[in-house]
Amino acid sequence: MKKAVTIQDISCKGKCSITVALPILSAMGIDTAVLPTAILSNHTGFDDFFVHDLSSDFTPITTQWKKQGFSFDAIYTGYLGTERHVDHVKEFVKDFKRDDTLLIVDPAMADDGKMYSGISPSFASDMHKLIKGSDVILPNLTEASFLLGEDLFHKEYTEEDIVSILKDLSKLGAKKVVLKGISFSRDQKSLKGIKGKIGNVTYDSSRERITWHFHKKIDQSFCGAGDVFASSLTGALLRGSSLEEAIQISGDFVLESIKKTMEEEDYSTLYIDFEKALPWLMKRIGIL
Ligand code: PXL
């Protein structure tokens, strides 16, 4: 069984971070350890929240893990929120990343043009430390804006602009980049029929290769959708999919999860009902 560890917060209410990553990776047949960075009463998309920082528990946990020789095929990091957590994760990577361990960094910190509540815009430069030396990063356009220090979110962009953003992001030191939530209002030169759709694009710097995956656009964004994407992408990569196949699986899984969520009459954008789409995912990867 492939082994992963995910490092991010536990939001006790609201579906995101560890409460999304663990069930998805488990359903995909991945033996998953969790290393929580903080406990929040609920995710920060709600009006208010309480945070309990777990930084001081990090070293005692990892000391035990080192003593017991635990090792991982993938290290997947999500919401971290503070520079201190980034530094702990850097230490963790130094101690636990083997040559063949995948380091997947989701710079989960912002959406819809702004930082998540409680995260300072300067946190983007802290994330640079973790991105350098990573295998895959998964920013959305807002996160790409903060990482590159330019507003890419409020502008119309073309296919060429996206290619140049991908290259700039890869210069931060990640081998592969997945840019999420791309949507064009007009067809592009080599991308016919994508007008009004939404999708994700990958860039592999070693092969200079770009792939696009678009699907139906739903004009609602759901908290935790990025985590559903990143968790299923980590699972797919560990199961041997190429990055190009993995973004198709994850993009479609997010769409299935959103469709299932919106089937409920009283659904809320604070929760994404990914659980209902797990059978779809397990069938898609051939384990059901
Ligand atoms: O990645 C989403 C996420 C994770 N963790 C916390 C959050 C959010 C999004 O709002 O608030 C605590």
Boltz pocket constraint, residues with backbone or C-beta under 6 A from the ligand:
constraints:
  - pocket:
      binder: B
      contacts: [[A, 9], [A, 11], [A, 16], [A, 17], [A, 40], [A, 42], [A, 43], [A, 44], [A, 45], [A, 78], [A, 79], [A, 108], [A, 116], [A, 223], [A, 224], [A, 226], [A, 227]]
      max_distance: 6.0
